[in-house]
Amino acid sequence: MCGCVSCRHECEMARVNHVTAPSSRVSRVLFSFTSVVSVVLAGTAACSSDVENAGVPNPDGKDQGAECVDGSECKSLTCTAGKCTAVVAGGNPTDGIKNGDETDVDCGGQAAPKCADGKACNVAGDCESSSCIGGTCKAPSPDDKIRNGDETDVDCGGTKAPKCGVDKGCAGDDDCASDACSYAKKCVEFKSCTGHFGGDTCGAGETGEAGAKHESCCATAQSSGGKRIGKYHVTAGRMRAFVERFGGNLKQWAQASPSGWNDDWTDILPGSMDEALFMLGPNVKRGCSISQQGKGARTYWQDIPGETSDFSKDVLDEKALNCVPWHLAQALCVYDGGRLTSHAENVAIMTNDGDNTWPWQFQDNTPYNASQHPADERLVHRYSYATPNPPANLRMDGNSGPLDRTFYVAPPGRRPKGVNKIGIQDAVGNMLTWANDGVRRFSYTMSWENHEKLTDMKSWPPQGSNGEANGYYAIGARCIFE
């Protein structure tokens, strides 16, 4: 009795041999018996082989190396130079036949290439598009819940899908709804925070330090009036991202009249990288020269002979930006979709909307005592911050400390105990703050150097020095978003 369809031919042949064998002699009987047994045993072996060779293109064919005339004789379905070739898992993906576990001719399955759109498939992995619907490979579409085509995340990015939201994958700024793809290839909300140093290094603890709690330097806190206020002062790294994106030509950016920008200010902005570097450099600004004679603290790193900082670009990019002209600070805030904080807003940040003298007093009622310097860990004031791991060749100004005073300027957020009631860091200390009220107007919010807290607004340059360049080593900026 034949046990499987593939053996029926051999079994039928065995019966024919038995019937037609000569019957006059014992040898003929033995011949018939032997033939039947041989064929049945052979058929049984073939049937067993069929089970063992499940998935082989031709389980009943000849093994590798056996002589053949054409591929149909071989397990591999391929005959080369008169010999059967080895079995390729999934069939032979170049033979023009749908075999093995291929889902269409020479594609799909485990070994063959993925199938093009319109070809048959079993699972998404069979298709070039990774989309198998109703047994057919479908072209990528922005609603198939699969990242395919040139999408940079699921159903977004690339040339055909919608732009990606915050935290989605991206290859470039054009992939993001915010027009901001970070160094980590993730869409971020604010365009100036696409870099690492000064982009996502704000908060408690030093970069690389165990237990450091860093976040985007563009993070915001909600004010009682419903506005989003930058938790941190603008960093040098944020300004670098802005300047470098436009090759220093910020006039070109402003000529599009971005929302919130005053077109009367456009001519004041730099039109080239050289002009931008000049505006952010020493430029005869007070405290912004870091030469042997200058003893300044400029945080926007530049390679200027005789003026190059003792600290690296990465170290300085993390720090609060200073020596920045009012118009350039305003431009950065507008670039991110906001504006500079006003003086009234700066005072409200310092005093928790007038409820306290100091920002931390909503939870810690003790005042600031300058005589405790440098023990008070709630603010950066009177040179109370020291840059960790200074270079061995740090220039010294006699016994008065480092000549490069950026040593004392902190990255935003390094004094978390001084946070105000809505989460604003450095509400006092580290930097005085440019104000939106008018050109060169700023708030006395205390500084890393020795400036005290005042509640009246000032103008830069101070009265009587109107010829002084726009910018100072103790004035920075904070942005707010309506």
RAVENBEL-V316348 format. One record per residue. N is the residue number from 1. RES is the residue in one letter. SS is DSSP state (a for helix, b for strand, c for the rest). PSI is psi as a letter, one per 20 degrees, with the letter a starting at -180 (NA if undefined). Layout:
n=N res=RES ss=SS psi=PSI
n=N res=RES ss=SS psi=PSI
This chain:
n=1 res=M ss=c psi=p
n=2 res=C ss=c psi=p
n=3 res=G ss=c psi=i
n=4 res=C ss=c psi=q
n=5 res=V ss=a psi=h
n=6 res=S ss=a psi=i
n=7 res=C ss=a psi=i
n=8 res=R ss=a psi=h
n=9 res=H ss=a psi=g
n=10 res=E ss=a psi=h
n=11 res=C ss=a psi=g
n=12 res=E ss=a psi=g
n=13 res=M ss=a psi=h
n=14 res=A ss=a psi=g
n=15 res=R ss=a psi=g
n=16 res=V ss=a psi=g
n=17 res=N ss=a psi=h
n=18 res=H ss=a psi=g
n=19 res=V ss=a psi=h
n=20 res=T ss=a psi=i
n=21 res=A ss=c psi=q
n=22 res=P ss=c psi=q
n=23 res=S ss=c psi=j
n=24 res=S ss=c psi=i
n=25 res=R ss=c psi=r
n=26 res=V ss=a psi=h
n=27 res=S ss=a psi=h
n=28 res=R ss=a psi=h
n=29 res=V ss=a psi=g
n=30 res=L ss=a psi=h
n=31 res=F ss=a psi=g
n=32 res=S ss=a psi=g
n=33 res=F ss=a psi=g
n=34 res=T ss=a psi=g
n=35 res=S ss=a psi=g
n=36 res=V ss=a psi=g
n=37 res=V ss=a psi=g
n=38 res=S ss=a psi=g
n=39 res=V ss=a psi=g
n=40 res=V ss=a psi=g
n=41 res=L ss=a psi=g
n=42 res=A ss=a psi=g
n=43 res=G ss=a psi=g
n=44 res=T ss=a psi=g
n=45 res=A ss=a psi=g
n=46 res=A ss=a psi=g
n=47 res=C ss=a psi=g
n=48 res=S ss=a psi=g
n=49 res=S ss=a psi=h
n=50 res=D ss=a psi=g
n=51 res=V ss=a psi=g
n=52 res=E ss=a psi=h
n=53 res=N ss=c psi=k
n=54 res=A ss=c psi=p
n=55 res=G ss=c psi=i
n=56 res=V ss=c psi=p
n=57 res=P ss=c psi=g
n=58 res=N ss=c psi=n
n=59 res=P ss=c psi=h
n=60 res=D ss=c psi=j
n=61 res=G ss=c psi=a
n=62 res=K ss=b psi=q
n=63 res=D ss=c psi=r
n=64 res=Q ss=c psi=p
n=65 res=G ss=c psi=i
n=66 res=A ss=c psi=q
n=67 res=E ss=b psi=q
n=68 res=C ss=c psi=r
n=69 res=V ss=c psi=g
n=70 res=D ss=c psi=r
n=71 res=G ss=a psi=h
n=72 res=S ss=a psi=i
n=73 res=E ss=a psi=i
n=74 res=C ss=b psi=q
n=75 res=K ss=c psi=h
n=76 res=S ss=c psi=i
n=77 res=L ss=c psi=k
n=78 res=T ss=c psi=p
n=79 res=C ss=b psi=o
n=80 res=T ss=b psi=p
n=81 res=A ss=c psi=k
n=82 res=G ss=c psi=j
n=83 res=K ss=b psi=q
n=84 res=C ss=b psi=p
n=85 res=T ss=c psi=r
n=86 res=A ss=c psi=q
n=87 res=V ss=c psi=p
n=88 res=V ss=c psi=p
n=89 res=A ss=c psi=p
n=90 res=G ss=c psi=j
n=91 res=G ss=c psi=a
n=92 res=N ss=c psi=o
n=93 res=P ss=c psi=j
n=94 res=T ss=c psi=j
n=95 res=D ss=c psi=j
n=96 res=G ss=c psi=j
n=97 res=I ss=c psi=q
n=98 res=K ss=c psi=o
n=99 res=N ss=c psi=r
n=100 res=G ss=c psi=c
n=101 res=D ss=c psi=j
n=102 res=E ss=c psi=q
n=103 res=T ss=c psi=i
n=104 res=D ss=b psi=r
n=105 res=V ss=c psi=o
n=106 res=D ss=c psi=k
n=107 res=C ss=b psi=r
n=108 res=G ss=c psi=r
n=109 res=G ss=c psi=a
n=110 res=Q ss=c psi=h
n=111 res=A ss=c psi=h
n=112 res=A ss=c psi=r
n=113 res=P ss=c psi=r
n=114 res=K ss=c psi=q
n=115 res=C ss=b psi=q
n=116 res=A ss=c psi=r
n=117 res=D ss=c psi=p
n=118 res=G ss=c psi=i
n=119 res=K ss=c psi=r
n=120 res=A ss=b psi=q
n=121 res=C ss=c psi=r
n=122 res=N ss=c psi=g
n=123 res=V ss=c psi=r
n=124 res=A ss=a psi=h
n=125 res=G ss=a psi=i
n=126 res=D ss=a psi=i
n=127 res=C ss=b psi=q
n=128 res=E ss=c psi=h
n=129 res=S ss=c psi=i
n=130 res=S ss=c psi=k
n=131 res=S ss=c psi=o
n=132 res=C ss=b psi=o
n=133 res=I ss=b psi=p
n=134 res=G ss=c psi=k
n=135 res=G ss=c psi=j
n=136 res=T ss=b psi=p
n=137 res=C ss=b psi=p
n=138 res=K ss=c psi=q
n=139 res=A ss=c psi=q
n=140 res=P ss=c psi=q
n=141 res=S ss=c psi=q
n=142 res=P ss=c psi=j
n=143 res=D ss=c psi=k
n=144 res=D ss=c psi=j
n=145 res=K ss=c psi=k
n=146 res=I ss=c psi=q
n=147 res=R ss=c psi=o
n=148 res=N ss=c psi=a
n=149 res=G ss=c psi=c
n=150 res=D ss=c psi=k
n=151 res=E ss=c psi=q
n=152 res=T ss=c psi=i
n=153 res=D ss=b psi=r
n=154 res=V ss=c psi=o
n=155 res=D ss=c psi=k
n=156 res=C ss=b psi=r
n=157 res=G ss=c psi=r
n=158 res=G ss=c psi=a
n=159 res=T ss=c psi=i
n=160 res=K ss=c psi=h
n=161 res=A ss=c psi=r
n=162 res=P ss=c psi=r
n=163 res=K ss=c psi=q
n=164 res=C ss=b psi=q
n=165 res=G ss=c psi=r
n=166 res=V ss=c psi=p
n=167 res=D ss=c psi=i
n=168 res=K ss=c psi=q
n=169 res=G ss=b psi=q
n=170 res=C ss=c psi=q
n=171 res=A ss=c psi=h
n=172 res=G ss=c psi=r
n=173 res=D ss=a psi=h
n=174 res=D ss=a psi=i
n=175 res=D ss=a psi=i
n=176 res=C ss=b psi=q
n=177 res=A ss=c psi=h
n=178 res=S ss=c psi=i
n=179 res=D ss=c psi=k
n=180 res=A ss=c psi=o
n=181 res=C ss=b psi=p
n=182 res=S ss=c psi=r
n=183 res=Y ss=c psi=h
n=184 res=A ss=c psi=j
n=185 res=K ss=c psi=l
n=186 res=K ss=b psi=q
n=187 res=C ss=b psi=p
n=188 res=V ss=c psi=r
n=189 res=E ss=c psi=h
n=190 res=F ss=c psi=p
n=191 res=K ss=a psi=h
n=192 res=S ss=a psi=i
n=193 res=C ss=a psi=l
n=194 res=T ss=c psi=i
n=195 res=G ss=c psi=r
n=196 res=H ss=c psi=f
n=197 res=F ss=c psi=o
n=198 res=G ss=c psi=i
n=199 res=G ss=c psi=g
n=200 res=D ss=c psi=k
n=201 res=T ss=c psi=k
n=202 res=C ss=b psi=q
n=203 res=G ss=b psi=a
n=204 res=A ss=b psi=q
n=205 res=G ss=c psi=q
n=206 res=E ss=c psi=q
n=207 res=T ss=c psi=p
n=208 res=G ss=c psi=i
n=209 res=E ss=c psi=p
n=210 res=A ss=c psi=p
n=211 res=G ss=c psi=i
n=212 res=A ss=c psi=p
n=213 res=K ss=b psi=n
n=214 res=H ss=b psi=q
n=215 res=E ss=b psi=a
n=216 res=S ss=c psi=p
n=217 res=C ss=c psi=i
n=218 res=C ss=c psi=j
n=219 res=A ss=c psi=q
n=220 res=T ss=b psi=r
n=221 res=A ss=b psi=q
n=222 res=Q ss=b psi=p
n=223 res=S ss=c psi=r
n=224 res=S ss=c psi=h
n=225 res=G ss=c psi=j
n=226 res=G ss=c psi=j
n=227 res=K ss=c psi=q
n=228 res=R ss=b psi=o
n=229 res=I ss=b psi=p
n=230 res=G ss=b psi=p
n=231 res=K ss=c psi=h
n=232 res=Y ss=c psi=q
n=233 res=H ss=c psi=q
n=234 res=V ss=c psi=p
n=235 res=T ss=b psi=r
n=236 res=A ss=a psi=h
n=237 res=G ss=a psi=h
n=238 res=R ss=a psi=g
n=239 res=M ss=a psi=h
n=240 res=R ss=a psi=g
n=241 res=A ss=a psi=g
n=242 res=F ss=a psi=g
n=243 res=V ss=a psi=g
n=244 res=E ss=a psi=h
n=245 res=R ss=a psi=h
n=246 res=F ss=c psi=j
n=247 res=G ss=c psi=k
n=248 res=G ss=c psi=i
n=249 res=N ss=b psi=m
n=250 res=L ss=a psi=i
n=251 res=K ss=a psi=g
n=252 res=Q ss=a psi=g
n=253 res=W ss=a psi=g
n=254 res=A ss=a psi=h
n=255 res=Q ss=c psi=i
n=256 res=A ss=c psi=j
n=257 res=S ss=c psi=l
n=258 res=P ss=c psi=q
n=259 res=S ss=c psi=p
n=260 res=G ss=c psi=i
n=261 res=W ss=c psi=p
n=262 res=N ss=c psi=o
n=263 res=D ss=a psi=h
n=264 res=D ss=a psi=i
n=265 res=W ss=a psi=i
n=266 res=T ss=a psi=g
n=267 res=D ss=a psi=i
n=268 res=I ss=a psi=h
n=269 res=L ss=c psi=q
n=270 res=P ss=c psi=q
n=271 res=G ss=b psi=j
n=272 res=S ss=c psi=r
n=273 res=M ss=a psi=h
n=274 res=D ss=a psi=g
n=275 res=E ss=a psi=h
n=276 res=A ss=a psi=g
n=277 res=L ss=a psi=h
n=278 res=F ss=a psi=g
n=279 res=M ss=a psi=h
n=280 res=L ss=a psi=i
n=281 res=G ss=c psi=a
n=282 res=P ss=c psi=g
n=283 res=N ss=c psi=k
n=284 res=V ss=c psi=k
n=285 res=K ss=c psi=q
n=286 res=R ss=b psi=p
n=287 res=G ss=c psi=j
n=288 res=C ss=c psi=j
n=289 res=S ss=c psi=p
n=290 res=I ss=c psi=k
n=291 res=S ss=c psi=r
n=292 res=Q ss=c psi=h
n=293 res=Q ss=c psi=h
n=294 res=G ss=c psi=g
n=295 res=K ss=c psi=l
n=296 res=G ss=c psi=a
n=297 res=A ss=c psi=l
n=298 res=R ss=c psi=p
n=299 res=T ss=c psi=i
n=300 res=Y ss=c psi=o
n=301 res=W ss=c psi=p
n=302 res=Q ss=c psi=q
n=303 res=D ss=c psi=n
n=304 res=I ss=c psi=p
n=305 res=P ss=c psi=p
n=306 res=G ss=c psi=i
n=307 res=E ss=c psi=j
n=308 res=T ss=c psi=p
n=309 res=S ss=c psi=q
n=310 res=D ss=c psi=i
n=311 res=F ss=c psi=q
n=312 res=S ss=c psi=r
n=313 res=K ss=a psi=g
n=314 res=D ss=a psi=g
n=315 res=V ss=a psi=g
n=316 res=L ss=a psi=h
n=317 res=D ss=a psi=h
n=318 res=E ss=a psi=h
n=319 res=K ss=b psi=r
n=320 res=A ss=b psi=p
n=321 res=L ss=c psi=p
n=322 res=N ss=c psi=a
n=323 res=C ss=c psi=k
n=324 res=V ss=c psi=p
n=325 res=P ss=c psi=q
n=326 res=W ss=a psi=g
n=327 res=H ss=a psi=h
n=328 res=L ss=a psi=h
n=329 res=A ss=a psi=g
n=330 res=Q ss=a psi=g
n=331 res=A ss=a psi=g
n=332 res=L ss=a psi=g
n=333 res=C ss=a psi=h
n=334 res=V ss=a psi=h
n=335 res=Y ss=a psi=h
n=336 res=D ss=c psi=i
n=337 res=G ss=c psi=j
n=338 res=G ss=c psi=b
n=339 res=R ss=b psi=r
n=340 res=L ss=b psi=q
n=341 res=T ss=c psi=q
n=342 res=S ss=c psi=r
n=343 res=H ss=a psi=g
n=344 res=A ss=a psi=h
n=345 res=E ss=a psi=h
n=346 res=N ss=a psi=g
n=347 res=V ss=a psi=g
n=348 res=A ss=a psi=h
n=349 res=I ss=a psi=g
n=350 res=M ss=a psi=h
n=351 res=T ss=a psi=j
n=352 res=N ss=c psi=l
n=353 res=D ss=c psi=k
n=354 res=G ss=c psi=j
n=355 res=D ss=c psi=h
n=356 res=N ss=c psi=r
n=357 res=T ss=c psi=h
n=358 res=W ss=c psi=q
n=359 res=P ss=a psi=h
n=360 res=W ss=a psi=i
n=361 res=Q ss=a psi=i
n=362 res=F ss=a psi=i
n=363 res=Q ss=c psi=i
n=364 res=D ss=c psi=o
n=365 res=N ss=c psi=i
n=366 res=T ss=c psi=q
n=367 res=P ss=c psi=r
n=368 res=Y ss=c psi=p
n=369 res=N ss=c psi=o
n=370 res=A ss=a psi=h
n=371 res=S ss=a psi=i
n=372 res=Q ss=a psi=i
n=373 res=H ss=c psi=p
n=374 res=P ss=c psi=k
n=375 res=A ss=c psi=h
n=376 res=D ss=c psi=o
n=377 res=E ss=c psi=j
n=378 res=R ss=c psi=i
n=379 res=L ss=c psi=q
n=380 res=V ss=c psi=o
n=381 res=H ss=c psi=q
n=382 res=R ss=c psi=l
n=383 res=Y ss=c psi=k
n=384 res=S ss=c psi=i
n=385 res=Y ss=c psi=q
n=386 res=A ss=c psi=p
n=387 res=T ss=c psi=p
n=388 res=P ss=c psi=q
n=389 res=N ss=c psi=l
n=390 res=P ss=c psi=q
n=391 res=P ss=c psi=q
n=392 res=A ss=c psi=h
n=393 res=N ss=c psi=k
n=394 res=L ss=c psi=p
n=395 res=R ss=c psi=q
n=396 res=M ss=b psi=q
n=397 res=D ss=c psi=m
n=398 res=G ss=c psi=c
n=399 res=N ss=c psi=j
n=400 res=S ss=c psi=j
n=401 res=G ss=c psi=a
n=402 res=P ss=b psi=q
n=403 res=L ss=c psi=h
n=404 res=D ss=c psi=n
n=405 res=R ss=a psi=i
n=406 res=T ss=a psi=i
n=407 res=F ss=a psi=h
n=408 res=Y ss=a psi=i
n=409 res=V ss=c psi=p
n=410 res=A ss=c psi=q
n=411 res=P ss=b psi=q
n=412 res=P ss=c psi=p
n=413 res=G ss=c psi=j
n=414 res=R ss=c psi=i
n=415 res=R ss=c psi=m
n=416 res=P ss=a psi=i
n=417 res=K ss=a psi=i
n=418 res=G ss=a psi=j
n=419 res=V ss=c psi=q
n=420 res=N ss=c psi=a
n=421 res=K ss=c psi=i
n=422 res=I ss=c psi=j
n=423 res=G ss=c psi=j
n=424 res=I ss=c psi=p
n=425 res=Q ss=c psi=q
n=426 res=D ss=c psi=k
n=427 res=A ss=c psi=h
n=428 res=V ss=c psi=q
n=429 res=G ss=c psi=r
n=430 res=N ss=c psi=f
n=431 res=M ss=c psi=p
n=432 res=L ss=b psi=r
n=433 res=T ss=b psi=p
n=434 res=W ss=b psi=q
n=435 res=A ss=c psi=q
n=436 res=N ss=c psi=i
n=437 res=D ss=c psi=h
n=438 res=G ss=c psi=r
n=439 res=V ss=c psi=p
n=440 res=R ss=c psi=k
n=441 res=R ss=b psi=q
n=442 res=F ss=b psi=r
n=443 res=S ss=b psi=q
n=444 res=Y ss=b psi=n
n=445 res=T ss=b psi=j
n=446 res=M ss=c psi=q
n=447 res=S ss=c psi=r
n=448 res=W ss=c psi=h
n=449 res=E ss=c psi=e
n=450 res=N ss=c psi=k
n=451 res=H ss=c psi=p
n=452 res=E ss=c psi=r
n=453 res=K ss=b psi=p
n=454 res=L ss=b psi=r
n=455 res=T ss=b psi=j
n=456 res=D ss=b psi=q
n=457 res=M ss=b psi=q
n=458 res=K ss=b psi=r
n=459 res=S ss=b psi=q
n=460 res=W ss=c psi=p
n=461 res=P ss=c psi=r
n=462 res=P ss=c psi=q
n=463 res=Q ss=c psi=p
n=464 res=G ss=c psi=i
n=465 res=S ss=c psi=l
n=466 res=N ss=c psi=i
n=467 res=G ss=c psi=i
n=468 res=E ss=c psi=q
n=469 res=A ss=c psi=q
n=470 res=N ss=c psi=o
n=471 res=G ss=c psi=q
n=472 res=Y ss=b psi=q
n=473 res=Y ss=c psi=i
n=474 res=A ss=c psi=j
n=475 res=I ss=b psi=p
n=476 res=G ss=b psi=b
n=477 res=A ss=c psi=q
n=478 res=R ss=c psi=q
n=479 res=C ss=b psi=q
n=480 res=I ss=b psi=q
n=481 res=F ss=b psi=p
n=482 res=E ss=c psi=NA
